[in-house]
Amino acid sequence: MDTGRGTRRGFSDRLAQIRRTAGALDNITAVTGENTVIMSLMNGVDSEEIIAEKAGAEHLLHAVIKVASHKENDGYVFFQP
């Protein structure tokens, strides 16, 4: 399975994701109060920077997600919590 990483399609998919994030942030910042915490669970390393720029770094909670699965030779993915 081609993930699109390192390809023109991968770049355009990432660009579309960033644009959707920026659009969603208009709604998020409209309801962000003094004590609101925003946590991004998106893949990629720049979503937190985009959120902090729009909503304020003081509202951002960084997160790391580990997916407990692996890919077999036949392409089937097993979930192993």
N, C-alpha and C positions, 0 to 999 in steps of 0.2 A: 504494500500500500504506500503510495506516495503522499507524504505529509504536506508537500508544497514548500517545505523549508528550503531557503536558498534559491528559490525560483521566482520568476516574475509573478506567478499566481500567489505564492506565499506572501510576497510583498503587498500585493493588492488586497489580499484577505486581511492582512495586519492593518493596513491603512483603513479599510472599512471598519474594523473593530475599533480603532482609535476614534473614528468619526462618530460611531454609535455611542461610545463612552462619553465623548464631549457633549453629544445631544442629550444623553441621559442625565448628565451633570446639571443641566439647566433645571430639571425637575428636582433633583436631589438638593441642590443649593437653595431652592425655593422653600424647602421645609427644614433646612439645617438650622438648628438653634444653638445656643451657647454650649449646651452639654451633649450635642449630637456627636456620635462616633461613626465614621464611615470606614468600612473594611472592604477592600477589593479582593475578590477571589478569582480574578481573571488571570489567565496565563500571560506570560510576558513580564518584562522587567521594568516597563515604563508606565504602567497604569497608575501606580501610586503617585508618580510625578505629575501626571495629567490631573488626577483628582486633587492633589495638594495645590496645584496652581489655580484651580477653579474654586475649590471649597475651603482651602486653608489647611496647611500642614497640621495645625493644632487639632483638627478633627479626624486625622488619618490614623488608622491602626493597621500596621503592616502585618501581613500573613504569609505563611508558606504552606503549600498543600503537597502532601506526598500521596501519590496514587499507588495503592498496593496491588499492582498487577504486573503482568509481564506478557510478552509476545512470543508465541511458539513459532516454529518454522513454517507451519501451515497458515500463519496469520491470525489464528484464534487467540483471543486475549482472555486470560483467566484472572478473576478477582480473588485476591488472597489477603483478607484483612489481618 
